[in-house]
Amino acid sequence: MSGSNRGPLAGWAALTINGVQWNVVGELTYQASGFQNETLKGQTAVEGPQTMPVQGFLSAQLRDRPDMKVSAFQGANGVTAVATLANGKVITVVNGWHVETISLNTQEGTFEVRFESDVVTEDTV
């Protein structure tokens, strides 16, 4: 059964990091924060789930720009990132931190960022 919503499902994305708009080249991915279950097993039986909190993330491949230092993201904390997707969803990272290292591809002028946080929300329109 098809949904009643019409319009784009994927494709276009916009991203601001600390209020600054960045050009998304591709590979914008996210996971909302929340909880993750793990099955607890004993020698007698499968005993049930253990629930643990899990951080969310937002990552993207971005285009370099002459007026901003890419190195400023390396090790950054207190980051607010907001992605708006073609399907109308809004992904928000609150008080995030940058993980992994940043390397810039000078031939394409691209780099990847990944922000993690205990507060990553996915809002629908």
N, C-alpha and C positions, 0 to 999 in steps of 0.2 A: 504494500500500500504506500503510495507516495504521500509526502507531506503536503500540507496546504500552503506552506510558505514558498513564495517565488522570489527569485533574485539570486545573487551570487552565493555559492556555498564555499568557495575557496578562491585563492589567488591573491588579491590585493591585501596589503598590510601596512600599517603606519605604526611607528614607534617613537615615543619620547622617553628620554632618559634624563632625569632631574630637570624636566621641563624643556629640554632641547630636542628638537626634531632630528631624527637620523634617517637616512635612506636605507631601507631594508632591501638587500640584494636577494636574499632567499633564506630558506631553511629556518624560518621562525618557528620554534617549537616551545611548548610549555607543558607544565604539569602543575595543577593546583595543589596547594598544601592540604594536608588532611591526616588521615590515618591509614595504616597498612596492617593487614592481618598476617600473622604467621601461624602455621599449625603447630601446636604442641603435641608431641607424641611421647608416650612412656613405653616401657617394656610390656605393659598390659594392654594398652589401648591408645587409640587416637583420642586425646583428651579435650581438644577444642582449640579455639583461637587465642592468640595473644595479640593485643592491639597496641601498636606503637605509633607515636606521631612521626610524620615524614615531612621533610621540607619540600616546598614547591620550587619550580625554576622557570625561567624564561631565557631562551637562548636565540641568537640570530646572527646571520652573516650580514654585516653592514658595510657601507661604502665609506672610505676615508674622505675627509674633508680638510681643506687647508686651514680653516680657522679654529680647529679643535685638536687637542693632543689626545691621541689614542691611548698613550701611556697613562693618562689620568685614570683610566678604568682599572688598571692593574692594581689589585689589592684594595679596591674602593669598598667603602662601607656606607651604610645609610642611604642607599640608592633607592629612588622611586622610578620605576619603569612602567609605562602604560602602553599596551599594544591594542590597536583597534583592527579587527579583522574584517574581511569582505562580507562575512555572514552576519556582521553586527555585534559579535561578541567583543567584550572589552576584558583584557587580561591585565591585572594590576599587581605589581610587586611592591610591597611596602617594607621599608627599612631593610633592603636587600644588601647582599655582599657579592662581590665578583669572585668567582672561582676559576681555576685553570690559568694558564698563561696566554698572553695575547701575542700572536705573530701576524704581521701585516704582509699580505701578498701585494708587492708593488706593481706587478704586471697588471693585475686586475684592480688594484686599489681597494682591496677588501680585507676584512678581519672579522673574527668571531668573538662574541661576548656571551657569557653565561652568568646570570644573576640568580642566586638562591635566597630563599627567605622562609621563615615559618608562616608568613602571610602572603600567599599568592592566590588571588581570587579570579574566578571566571564568572563574569556577569553576562547574562543574555538580555537581549532587547525585547 
